[in-house]
Each structure stands twice: as structure tokens, then as C-alpha cells.
């Protein structure tokens, strides 16, 4: 497809206008019939990701690059209701207290229109409650803990936050899909183990995976669980006991620099000659490590976020996204890139939908109402944000395999598990839902 074909034509081809209930392309209608004025100043969007530290290269920078790419495309197409985006990239490094302080400044002092951000589950658990407290719209784009919206009680309040959203599914889909995949492709395994970071993300990931495995394959024995600290730089003391336990499959939610470090050290110790890994969010790491990344590892894509899926002949939008990202940054987009796309376009489509309803520029509360139940096209397929303010998604799992076409292993034996199979229903905690399976 020629380079002068715009993204707008891709969306038109895909029927995006129908998917978003007529919310796209409404700027001229709203402005022409405005009951309220449309501000002329730019829209201030704060995009918060890890821009320094071990999580920057595989996660934060790709996400931030995508925000920049999407903002550039949206601005070239006229902005949102005629308003250009002023994108402000912010670093998520520094810890939770630093992020709470930054978020307060962004909303109260800098007067940003929306905060899109956060990779760390710990950051999200502290930040999202600020949306209602400060009266500012916050869309979590990557953090995965199911506790963010579900909390500690069951049934839980829906929605938990009036102005807080997550434009993607939580970690339930990753770990349930892994368990379903293992049951289908490795039905005769007897022993599993886990290595997960010792904080909310790692603990929650293992909880969901272990719960699902006990329901799906009750004969399987857990022989070892290890909890390295976040930011660990030496995994040799963990790799040796895992090898000694001789599990058939080891579950891991390691991410960022931790996942890259673990992979390289495990390769050097001959770990992958004996053990198969099942990574709940391992999709970026074959590209990060390169051709030395081991074949035969089970990889989940945190949804259907993969540069080769949906196939480009079936998804012009994914073809455009992969081509444009690779042209700009020299790499293929990974799942944080897809998550960033979902966040910024969720905001764009919700603003347009709300503006059409109210006849002018909407308030944060009106945008929140429009975002609740919103369905829109993404490079990964159609995304819906439910009434609990969580996105729901299908989930892709595959096995790494080297091919001559790419300088890193790609996924083979890809299996897509539909959203209804991996997302707990609204109002039911994920663990309770898994335990209810017959």
C-alpha cells in the first residue's frame, strides 16, 4: 500500500465510524452547531512512562514513542475537534511517592486535560484514586494488577473510580490464557514452578495462574516458587534452584530489564536446555535479546498485541501501525506500544463522542461517561471499555521459533483465547470467577 495513503483511509476501510457509533469525524459538526465553545488552545496530554532505568528500553520508551507517533498523526489530521495535542512526556521513575507528587502537579498546577500513563502496578494503585480526588481524568495504559479495579471486597463497586480508567485488560487474561494454552498443548506435564517479582504485579500474576492451573489441571504439582526483588541484577541464585526442582514449565511475570537480565543469565547457565518458560507478558523479549533468545518458550502478548497479529492482509490498521512505527523507530512495536495507542485513542474517541452529545467541548465527567462502554478500532482489533472502567480483550499465546525472516524468534502455534474466556464478568472478582469454573 502506498505511503501517501493516510491513516484516516485505513479507519474508513475498517468501518471505524460504525464501530464508534458515529463519533469519528464529528469535529466540523460539533463546531458548527456548538452550544458551548471549542477552546482554541492545545489539548494538554501528559504521557507518563519509564523513560530512564531498567524498564525504559523494553517498555517505557516504546510506549512514549507511540504516544508521540499517534499525537503527530492526530495533529496532522486536524487534532481532536480542531484542537492540536500538546504531548508532555513524563518519567515514571523515582517510585510511588514521586509519581503521586507529579500527578498532583500535572492536574492541579499544569492543568492537563488528561493523564495517560503508568507501567508499574504499584504506581497505578496509588495514582488512580487521585482522579476522583483531584477531579482530573486519568487513563492507566499498561499496569496490570487486577486489584486496581476489583479491590479487596467482593462483589466490588462498579465503577470503582468515576474519572479513572484502564484502557486495556488486566493480568487475568495473561495468566488464564497461559493456563488454557498449557492444558491444550502440554496436557501431560506433572510439575510447575514460578519465578515472579516480589510485589503486587508478581504476586497477583502467580495467584491467578496458580488458581487457574489448579482448576484446569489439578494433577499438576507446584514444586518451587521464587520471589526476587524488583530490579534484581543477579538471578543466578534463583536459576540454580529452579533447575534443581526439575519442573516441566516455569511461570514468570518478569518484565522490563529484569526479564532481559534473567534470560541472558539463564542462557549462559544452560537453563533453557532443561526447562520451558511460560511468560505472562514475554512478548517484547525475543526482540530485545535477539537471535540468541531460546526457541520453544511459551509467550503471552498481554492481549492480541503482536506485530504479526492480526495478519496484515486482514488488518490494514495493524499493517499501518507496524509499518509506521518501524519506519520511525527502527523496531517492531511491542505490546506497550499497542497499549499506548489504545489509551490515546480511547481519549480521542471519548471526547468526540461526548462532544457530539453535549454540543461543544465536554467536561471531564462527560468524557468519562462517553468512555464508559466505548468500543473502537485498534491495531490489535476492536477494544471495549466496560462499565467497570476496564478494557476487555482477547489474548494471544504462542511459542518462540526462529525463522530466516527476522533476527529474533517469532511466535509459532499462535492461539487466541476470546475475551469471554479470559476476562471475569463485571462485578465478580477474578479469583472467585476462576474458582466457580465447572
N, C-alpha and C positions, 0 to 999 in steps of 0.2 A: 504494500500500500504506500502511495507517495507521501513524502514528508509534509507536503502542504495540506494534507487532509487534517482538519482540525479536530480537537477532542470533542467539540460540540457535535460534529458529524458522527463520531463514534456513539455518543449518547443517543443521538436521534436514531441511529441504526438499531440500537439495543432497546428502543422503546422506553427510554428513561422517563419521558414525560408521563407516560401511563403509570409507570411504577411509582412515581411520587405524587400521584393524584393531581397532576396538573400544576405542580409547584415550580417546575423549572421554566425559565424564560418568562417570568412574570414581572420583571423589573419595570418594563415600559408601561404595563397596565396599571401597576400599583402607583407609579409616579404620576401617571396621567390622571388617576382618579383618587389621589391621596386625600384621605380625611385627616392625616397627620403629615407633617413634613418629613422628607427624607433628608437626613443630615448630609452635608457636603464634605465633611471631613472624613479621613480614612477610618476604617474599622481597625481597632487595636486588638490584635490577637497575640496572646502570649503562648509560646510553644516551649514547654519545659521537658527536657530530656537530658540524659547524661552526656555532656559534651567533653568531659575530662574523666580520667580514671579508667579502670578495667572494663567498665560496661559501655564506654563511649564508642569504640570501634565497631563491635558487633551489633549494638543496639541503638544507643542514643544518637550517634551521628547519622546513621541511615534514616532513622525516624525524622531527625531535623532536616536532613536533605530533602525528604519527601514533602515536609511542610513547605519548604522553600519552593520546590518544584510546583506544587499544587497552587500555592499563593500566586506564583508567577503566571501560571496558566489561567487562573481565575481572573487576575487583573488584566491580562491581555484580552480576555473575553468581556471586559467591562465591569468586573468586580461583582459585588453582591448588591443587587438593587442600585447599581450605578456607583457604589462606594468601593474604592480600592482597599485592599488589605495592607495594613502596616503590620508585618510579622515581626515579632520581637522574640528572638531565640534566647532561652534562659537555661542555665546549667542546673541539673538536678543534684549535682554533687554537694557534699557538705553535711549530709544527714538530715533526719526528720525535722529537728528544731529549725535548722536553716531554711528548709523548704516551707515550713509554716510561716516563718517571718517573711519570706519572699512572696508567698501567696497573698498575705495580708497587704503588703506593699503594692502588689500588682492590682488588686481590686480597689483598695481604699485610696491610695495615693496616685497611682498611674492611671486609674480609671479604665482598665482594659475592658473590652466588651465580653471577652470570654477567655478562659484559661484552658488550653488543651495540653494535657501532659501526664507525666509520671509513668515510670517504668517499674519502680520499686513498689511492692505491695505495702511495705511499711509507710512509704510516702503517701500512698492513696488512702490508707486507713486514717492517717492524721489530717490529710488535706480535704477530702471530700465533705466532711461535716462543715467546713468553713463556707461552703457555697451558701447554705441557708443562713448561717450566722452573719455573713458579710453581705448577703444579697447579690452575689455575683455568680454567673454561670460558669460551672467547671465541668469539663468533659474529660474523664480519665481515658487515655488512649491505649494503654498497654498493660498496666498492672493486672494481676490475675487472680488474687485471692477471692474465693467465693464468699468469705466473711464480709467483704466490703459492703455488699447489699443485703446479705442474709442476716448478719449479726449473730448474736448468741441465743436468741429466742426462736421458738417455732410454735405456731406459724409467725412469720415476721411481717412487719408493717410494709405495705406496698402503696406508693414507693417509700423508701426509707428517707430519701432526700428530695426536696421539691426542685432544687436547682442543680443537683448533682447527677451526672450520668456516667455510664461507661459504654463507649461505642464499640464494644466487642464482647464476646462471651468470656466467662471466667474459666478458671483452670479445671472445672469439672469436665469440660469437653475433652481436654487434652488427656486426662488420666483415665476417663471412662473409655475413650476411643482406643487408647493403648491396650487396656484390658480386653476389649472386644477383639482387637486385632490379634493379640496373643492367643486368645481362645480359638480363633479361626485358623491361624497359621502354625501354631505351636501347641496343639492340644495335648501332647504327651509330656510336657515339662513337669518336673516334680519339685523344683526348688527355685525360689526367687530371693533377691536381696534388694536393698535400696541404699543409695547414697544421695542425700539431699541436704541443702544448706540449712543451718540451724536458726531459722527464723520463720515468720509466718508463711512465706512462699513455699519453702521446702517442707515444712511440717504439714501444711494443708495439702500439698501435692501428693505426698505419700499417703496421707489419710484417705483421700479419695481413691487413689489407685489400689491401696490395700483393701479397702472396703469393697470396691468393685471386683477385685480378684477373688475375694472370699465368697462372693455371691456367684460368680461365673465359674470359678474353678476351685471349689472348696478343698480339693485334694492336694493343692499346692502348698508347700511349707515355706514360711519365711525363715531364712537361715542367718540373715545378718542385716542390720540397719545401722548406717553410719551418718553422723551429723557434723560435717566440717563447718567451720565458721564462714560466713560470707566474706569474700575477699581472700580466701586461703591461697597461698602461693606454693605450697608443697603438699601434694596428695600421696606421696609415696607411702606414708603411714596408713593410708586408707586403702590404697590399691592392693597392698600385700594381703591384708586380712580378707578382702573380697575374693581374691584369687584362692586363698586357703579354704574359704567356705564352699567353693565349687558350685555356685548357683548356675542354673541354666540361663537365667536372664536377670540382669540388674536394672532396676528402675532408677531414673535420675531426672531431677528437675534443675540440675546445674545450668547456669546461664551466664552470659557475659564472659569476662575474662576467666572466670572460674572454669567454665566448660572447656574453653580453649586450652587452658593450663592442664586440666585433668586429662584431656585427650592426648596431648603431646607427651605427658609423663607416662600415661598408660601404654602408649605405643612403644616407648623406649623400654618398658618392662615386659613386653610381650603379652600384655593383658588381653588384647583382643584376639589372640590366637586360642584362648581358652573360654572367653566369656563374651556373650552378646549383650549389648546395652539396649535399653528402651528409654529414649529421651522424650520427655513430655513436651519440650519445646526445643528440639535439637536442630531445627531446620537451617539456622544460619551457619552451623559449624562446619559442614563439609566444605563450603565455600571459603570460610575463614582459615581452615587448616590446609586445604588444597588436596593434591592428588594422594598424599600420604594418609588421608582420612580413611579409616578401615571400612571395607565393604561388609555388608550383612548386618549393619546396625539398624535397629528399628527407630524411626524418626517420626515424631508428630509435628504438625505445622501450625499449631495454635489456631486452628480453623482450616479453611481451604486456601491458605496463603502460601502459594508456591509459584515461582516464575514460569513453570511449565503447566500449571493448572489454574483455571480451566484452560484446555488446549487453545492455542491462539487461533486456530481455524474456527473455533466455536465461540470465542470471546474476543471480539475486536477491542474491547476496553482493556482486557489484560494484555493483549498484544501491544497496544499503545503504551500502557503503563511500563511494561518491561523494557520496551524499545527506548522510550524517552528517558527512563531512569538510567539505563545502561549508557546511553549517549552522553548524558550529563556527568555521570559519576564513575563510569568505567567498571561497574559491578552490576550484578543482578539484584533486584530488590528482594529483601528478606521479609519475614513476617512483620517486624516493626514498621517497615515501610508501608505495608498494607494497612496496618493499624492506624498509622498517621493519616493515610488517605481517608480512612473511614471517619476519623474524628473531625477533620476539617470540612469534609463534605456533609457530614451529619449537621454541622452547624450551618453551613450554607443552605442546605435544603430546608432546614427547620426555619430559618429566617425568612426564606421566600414563602414557605407555606403559611407562616404566621402573618407575614405582611399582606398576603392576599386576603386573609380572613379579616384583618383589622383595618386595612386600607392605609397603610403607612408603616413607618418603622416600628417594629414591635418592641415591647419591654422584655426583660429577661424572663419574667413569668410567662409571657405569651410565647416566647421562643421555647420555653420548657414544655408548655402544653403541646406545641406543634411537634416537638421532638419525640414526645411520648406516643408510641405506636407508629412512628415514621418508618417507611420502607423505601429503600433507594438502591440504585445500582452501584456496585463497586467492582474493581478488577477481579475480586475473588468470587463474585456472584452477588445475589441480592441479600442485603442486610436489613433486618428488622430490629428496632429498639422497642422492647416490650414496656408494659405498664410498670414494671419494677425498675425501669431505667437501665436495664442490662441489654446489650446486644445479644442476639442468639445467632448461632452459626452452625453449619455443618463442620465436620472435622476430617482432615486428610492424614492418613498414616501410610508410610511406605518403608522400604528397605534400601539402604545405600548400595549403589552399584556403579563402578567405573565404566565410562564409555569414552570412545575417542573424541567425541564432540566437545566435551567440557574438561577443563583442567581440575576438576574435583568430582567426587561421586554425586550422581543424581539419584532420585528415588525411583525404585522399581516396585512392582507389585503394589501399586497405589490403591488404597481402599478409602472410599469416602463414606463416613457414617452420618446419616441425616440428623438435622438439628433435634428432631423429636426424640431421637435415640440417645443423645448425649447431653441434652440440657434439661435440668429439672424443671417441672412446671412452676409457674408463678405461685408464690406463697408457700412452697414446700422446700425445706432445706435439702441440699444435695445429698447429704449422708442419709437422711430419712427416706428420700426417694429411692436411693440405691437399695437400702435395706428392705424396701417394700416390693422389690422385684420378685416375681414368682419363678 
